[in-house]
């Protein structure tokens, strides 16, 4: 399991193994959802990828 902490401004860094696996780059957007008491996020799909 990979973890990260929230800052005082409720920000977090997405760990490098996650960024790499999802092919995330600076400036990419992610979409958050809450399902069944768990939170999920995924990259926002772009037609240019």
C-alpha angles and dihedrals in degrees: 000000000000119000139186135183132236119242123225087268091055092252127136137185116239103234117249096246089056093046090049095047092049094040091236119174131186109284095027116131126228129201120223127206137172117221127173094342094311129101123226135184134190137173116276105248115247124195090217094065 
